[in-house]
């Protein structure tokens, strides 16, 4: 059942296979798996700006029986709500609700090893303070191929563009493209490692592109719990930050 777990992981981009790899054996139930995660995250944006967040996230994979047969389709749903604290030099620290994010993806199996992922997300201006969110509604269409290399390794390339279309007229519009290759390898029955790099191209700034890379290491425990940790660093020109540290606690039913 590792292929099915990896399928869910790569599409939902949440490293949630840690909790499903051992128990995702009921392919006949289209409501499985449902994944809940809590993600503490820390960001160093600039030497003068830092941010911490706790993100509550819900994922559901609606998959037909034997989803890797050619021609089969599945649906991945996601909702995220962050609680955020932002600190900046000379400005009082602000804490509260950040911008919510919802996403729906359709997964089309092209063969037993290749699938195409397509759909869209929407960013909602739910932040309780201007320092905690963008103040804009944004559409975020997404597509990319998913390729399985044997029973333990996969590659997913996410291409997603975020473009604001409504919201606070006094806040700046944004339009940027993210391209994120992701490589995942399962180690034994309980451990996995994931490598990814991401380019961020800002269409509002003459197409300037920044780069970020990260390494995620995770472990599944008996029962329904998985844990992972992921440091990230920005590098090259046009950096949008300095470093990030993310931790995930994942539970499934």
matplotlib code that plots the C-alpha trace (Angstrom):
import matplotlib.pyplot as plt

x = [0.0, 3.0, 2.2, -1.2, 0.3, 2.9, 0.2, -1.6, 1.6, 2.8, -0.6, -1.4, 2.2, 1.9, 4.1, 1.1, 2.0, 3.8, 0.5, -1.1, 1.7, 1.0, -2.8, -4.0, -5.1, -8.8, -8.8, -12.6, -13.4, -13.4, -13.4, -9.9, -7.6, -8.6, -5.5, -5.2, -1.9, -0.5, 2.5, 4.6, 6.7, 9.4, 10.5, 13.4, 12.2, 14.9, 17.3, 14.5, 11.4, 10.6, 7.5, 6.1, 3.0, 0.9, -1.0, -4.0, -4.6, -7.2, -6.7, -9.0, -8.2, -11.3, -9.9, -11.6, -10.6, -7.2, -6.4, -3.3, -5.1, -4.8, -7.7, -8.7, -9.2, -9.1, -9.8, -7.6, -9.2, -7.3, -8.0, -5.4, -5.9, -2.8, -2.3, 0.6, 2.9, 5.0, 7.8, 9.5, 12.0, 10.3, 6.8, 4.9, 4.6, 1.2, -0.4, -3.7, -5.3, -3.5, -4.8, -6.8, -6.1, -8.4, -7.5, -9.0, -7.0, -8.0, -5.5, -5.6, -3.8, -2.1, -0.4, 0.6, 3.6, 2.5, -0.3, -1.2, -2.3, -4.4, -6.6, -6.6, -6.3, -7.7, -6.1, -8.6, -7.9, -8.9, -5.9, -6.8, -4.0, -2.3, 1.0, -0.4, -1.7, -1.8, -5.2, -6.1, -8.2, -5.9, -6.4, -3.7, -4.0, -1.8, -0.6, 2.2, 3.3, 3.7, 6.0, 6.6, 10.0, 9.6, 7.8, 9.6, 10.5, 8.5, 8.9, 6.3, 6.8, 4.4, 3.8, 1.5, 0.8, -0.7, -2.4, -4.5, -7.8, -9.8, -9.4, -8.1, -7.4, -4.7, -2.7, -0.4, -1.4, 0.8, 1.4, 4.1, 4.9, 6.2, 7.9, 8.7, 10.3, 9.9, 11.7, 10.5, 12.1, 10.8, 13.4, 12.2, 8.6, 8.8, 11.2, 11.2, 13.3, 12.0, 14.2, 12.7, 13.7, 11.5, 11.8, 9.6, 9.2, 7.7, 5.8, 5.3, 9.0, 10.2, 10.1, 12.9, 13.4, 14.5, 15.4, 14.6, 15.6, 14.7, 15.2, 12.4, 12.9, 10.0, 9.0, 5.8, 4.8, 2.5, -1.1, -2.1, 0.7, 3.6, 6.1, 8.5, 10.9, 12.0, 14.7, 14.7, 17.1, 16.8, 19.8, 21.0, 19.8, 16.3, 15.8, 12.4, 13.6, 16.6, 15.6, 12.5, 12.0, 8.9, 7.6, 4.6, 2.5, 0.1, -2.8, -5.1, -8.3]
y = [0.0, 2.3, 3.5, 4.7, 6.4, 8.1, 9.1, 10.9, 12.5, 14.0, 15.4, 16.9, 18.1, 17.6, 14.6, 12.9, 9.5, 9.0, 8.3, 6.4, 4.2, 1.5, 1.5, 2.6, -0.8, -0.2, 0.9, 0.4, 3.2, 6.5, 8.6, 7.5, 8.9, 12.0, 13.8, 16.3, 18.1, 20.8, 22.6, 25.0, 27.1, 29.8, 32.3, 34.7, 37.1, 39.8, 40.7, 43.0, 40.8, 37.4, 35.4, 32.3, 30.4, 27.4, 26.1, 23.8, 21.8, 19.3, 17.1, 14.6, 12.2, 11.0, 8.1, 5.3, 1.7, 0.9, 4.6, 3.8, 2.1, 4.2, 6.5, 6.6, 10.0, 11.2, 14.4, 16.0, 18.6, 20.9, 23.7, 25.6, 28.2, 29.7, 31.5, 33.9, 36.2, 38.8, 40.8, 43.8, 46.3, 49.4, 47.9, 46.1, 42.4, 41.4, 38.0, 36.5, 34.7, 34.7, 34.3, 31.0, 28.8, 26.2, 24.0, 21.4, 19.1, 16.5, 13.7, 11.8, 8.6, 8.2, 4.9, 2.9, 5.2, 8.6, 10.9, 14.5, 16.8, 20.0, 22.3, 25.5, 27.1, 30.3, 32.6, 34.3, 37.6, 36.4, 37.9, 39.8, 42.4, 43.9, 42.4, 38.9, 38.6, 40.1, 41.6, 40.2, 37.5, 35.4, 32.6, 30.0, 27.5, 24.5, 21.7, 19.2, 15.6, 12.9, 10.0, 6.9, 5.3, 1.8, 1.1, 3.7, 6.8, 9.4, 12.8, 15.6, 18.9, 21.5, 24.6, 27.2, 30.9, 33.1, 36.3, 38.7, 39.8, 41.6, 42.8, 45.9, 48.5, 50.1, 46.8, 46.0, 43.5, 40.5, 38.0, 35.3, 31.9, 29.0, 26.0, 23.2, 19.9, 17.4, 14.1, 11.6, 8.4, 6.0, 4.4, 1.1, 1.1, 4.1, 6.7, 9.0, 11.8, 14.5, 17.0, 20.0, 23.3, 26.1, 29.1, 32.2, 34.5, 37.9, 39.2, 42.5, 43.0, 42.5, 38.7, 38.6, 35.0, 33.8, 30.3, 28.2, 24.6, 22.3, 18.8, 17.0, 14.0, 12.2, 9.1, 7.2, 5.7, 2.8, 3.8, 7.0, 9.5, 10.8, 13.5, 15.4, 18.3, 20.5, 23.3, 25.6, 28.2, 30.9, 31.3, 33.2, 36.6, 38.1, 36.2, 36.5, 35.4, 34.0, 30.7, 28.7, 25.9, 23.7, 20.8, 18.7, 16.5, 14.4, 12.3, 10.3, 8.3]
z = [0.0, -0.1, -3.5, -2.4, 0.6, -1.5, -3.9, -1.2, 0.2, -3.1, -4.1, -0.7, -0.2, 3.5, 4.2, 5.5, 4.2, 7.5, 9.1, 6.3, 5.0, 7.5, 7.6, 4.1, 3.1, 2.6, -1.0, -1.3, 1.0, -1.0, 2.1, 3.2, 4.2, 6.3, 7.5, 10.3, 11.0, 13.3, 12.0, 14.1, 11.8, 12.3, 9.7, 9.5, 6.8, 7.2, 10.0, 11.3, 10.7, 12.1, 12.2, 14.0, 13.1, 14.2, 11.1, 11.6, 8.4, 7.1, 4.1, 2.6, -0.3, -2.2, -4.2, -6.1, -5.7, -7.2, -8.0, -10.0, -12.8, -16.0, -16.5, -12.8, -11.1, -7.5, -5.6, -2.9, -0.6, 1.8, 4.3, 6.3, 9.1, 10.7, 14.0, 13.5, 15.4, 13.6, 15.1, 13.4, 14.7, 15.9, 15.7, 18.5, 18.0, 16.5, 17.0, 15.8, 12.9, 9.6, 6.0, 5.4, 2.4, 0.7, -2.2, -4.5, -6.8, -9.4, -9.9, -13.2, -13.4, -16.8, -16.0, -12.9, -12.4, -13.8, -12.8, -13.7, -10.9, -11.6, -9.6, -7.7, -4.3, -3.0, -0.4, 1.9, 3.8, 7.2, 9.1, 12.2, 11.6, 8.6, 9.7, 9.7, 6.2, 2.7, 2.9, -0.5, -2.1, -4.4, -6.9, -7.0, -9.9, -9.7, -12.0, -12.2, -12.9, -10.3, -11.1, -9.0, -9.2, -7.7, -4.4, -2.3, -4.4, -6.1, -7.8, -8.0, -9.7, -8.6, -10.7, -9.0, -9.6, -6.8, -8.1, -6.1, -7.5, -4.7, -1.2, 0.6, -2.0, 0.2, 0.2, -2.7, -5.3, -5.9, -8.7, -8.4, -9.7, -7.6, -9.3, -6.8, -7.7, -4.8, -4.3, -1.6, -0.5, 2.1, 4.3, 5.7, 7.1, 9.4, 8.1, 5.0, 3.6, 1.2, -0.7, -2.5, -4.1, -5.0, -7.4, -6.7, -9.7, -8.9, -11.9, -10.1, -9.9, -13.5, -13.1, -10.5, -9.2, -5.8, -4.7, -1.6, -0.7, 2.2, 3.6, 5.4, 7.7, 9.1, 11.1, 11.4, 14.7, 15.5, 15.4, 13.5, 14.3, 12.2, 12.9, 10.6, 10.7, 7.8, 7.7, 4.7, 3.4, 0.8, -1.5, -4.6, -5.7, -5.0, -1.7, -0.1, 3.3, 5.2, 6.7, 7.8, 10.3, 10.0, 12.2, 11.4, 13.7, 11.5, 12.6, 10.3, 10.5]

ax = plt.figure().add_subplot(projection="3d")
ax.plot(x, y, z, "-o")
ax.set_aspect("equal")
plt.show()
